[in-house]
Amino acid sequence: MKELRIPQVFIGSATSLPFPDAHFDVVLTDPPYYDNVNYSALSDFFYVWLKRTVGDLYPELFATPLTPKSEEIVADPNRQGGRDEAKRFFEEKITQAFREIHRVLKPEGIAVIVFAHKTTQAWEAIIQALLNAGLYMTASWPVHTEMGARLNAQETASLASSIYMVCRKRVTDEVGDYSRVKEELERVLPERLAELWRQGISGADFSMAAIGPAVEVFGRYERVERLSGEPVSVEELLGLARRIAAEFALRRILKHGQLAGVDNATQFYLLWRWNYGRGLVPYDEARKLALSVGVDLELLSRQGLIKKNGSYLRLLGPQDRRFAGKVVPENLVDALQLAASYWGQGKEQELEELLASLTCPLETFWRVAQAVADRLPDGDKERQLLHGLLGRRDRARLQQRLPYER
Ligand SMILES: C[S@@+](CC[C@H](N)C(=O)[O-])C[C@H]1O[C@@H](n2cnc3c(N)ncnc32)[C@H](O)[C@@H]1O
């Protein structure tokens, strides 16, 4: 008969584990998600009452007046004195914790690390920490874990899933050649993305789930270098993966439509709505989205498509934009929003002229309109305007058919 082991619970910091080297077959952890929740501050609310009521039964758990803060792994600009400092602190501490996992894991052991975050900054930090700690990812699984109605799901775009990263101790110190890694990413990633797509993962969850397969490719190496010997950063490698994922997603969002007639600003618009709906997006996140499709945020801001809102950006809809005087659209998204605005105001004549003057194929125009409308929630003004426009197209098509075709 197998020996029955009684589970044991220890209290302490993940940055210094009370276990010998090469002790565990598996380590499974749900570490802090960058800046998402300041657990120690949250815990203080309960701690003060628990200390008074059951504190004497567990004196070692209630030794301090409030919960300990200094070892808490969280990116908190207020506590650490700025955003860059917060990123550095988180990366250092989570690397220490991952090094401890590496130390206590048997050579053939497995570490499962759960992570979820909608910003690439947080992902860069966690992936860099994994690699620094000598762990590499052999598989990754998106698992539906979050509730849509939770507090921070409301104004900014939120995620429905977390990624379970299955990691092992890296055994080689091989250096990856950038051109080969790039070629492998371009070959392997679309196959894995197709799998995620088939599973029905979409929007920000899809973009996040795409990170795993990319890290499975480049994380095998101790580091990746160009021919010149210059190292390639995790930020750049994830940027490349994002470009591949963006192109893949755009083709699917447009129902296998051609990207050729869809200019970069419109690709940006589509991806934004697909990833974040009407949510506010942190500036840096928007910048990376812009990079993935080759547009300049400043230019989009001058053209009136995006607007600053504190440290966040908002992508405007046709109802938010002022199209004054005779407007010549700069790109497809402008044309689409102008058309929706004309439709909303009942400006039939202007709408006809605009549709007749389009330089892109009409089919592309309608595919973009449909894709954006599908992504917005019921009751949304932009969705209503786009649906109105699409309804007008359907009626016009019906009228063009011969009576026996109707
Ligand atoms: C994402 S939460 C895990 C939540 C947990 N899976 C649950 O369902 O309750 C991350 C946890 O890591 C804890 N944490 C932060 N820094 C730590 C450290 N240095 N050592 C151990 N735990 C830490 C936080 O207090 C928080 O409870």
The ligand as an ORCA input file, in Angstrom:
! r2SCAN-3c Opt
* xyz 0 1
  C      -2.684     35.630     -7.747
  S      -2.643     35.553     -6.014
  C      -2.948     33.885     -5.687
  C      -4.365     33.664     -5.339
  C      -4.685     32.213     -4.954
  N      -4.458     31.326     -6.061
  C      -6.140     32.154     -4.533
  O      -6.974     31.697     -5.336
  O      -6.430     32.617     -3.437
  C      -0.957     35.787     -5.600
  C      -0.632     35.588     -4.127
  O       0.789     35.723     -3.933
  C       0.995     36.303     -2.656
  N       2.382     36.827     -2.539
  C       2.882     38.032     -2.924
  N       4.201     38.109     -2.623
  C       4.558     36.944     -2.034
  C       5.765     36.414     -1.496
  N       6.907     37.131     -1.504
  N       5.754     35.184     -0.965
  C       4.603     34.436     -0.945
  N       3.423     34.866     -1.434
  C       3.390     36.115     -1.991
  C      -0.080     37.368     -2.584
  O      -0.303     37.755     -1.244
  C      -1.280     36.601     -3.196
  O      -1.946     35.922     -2.192
*
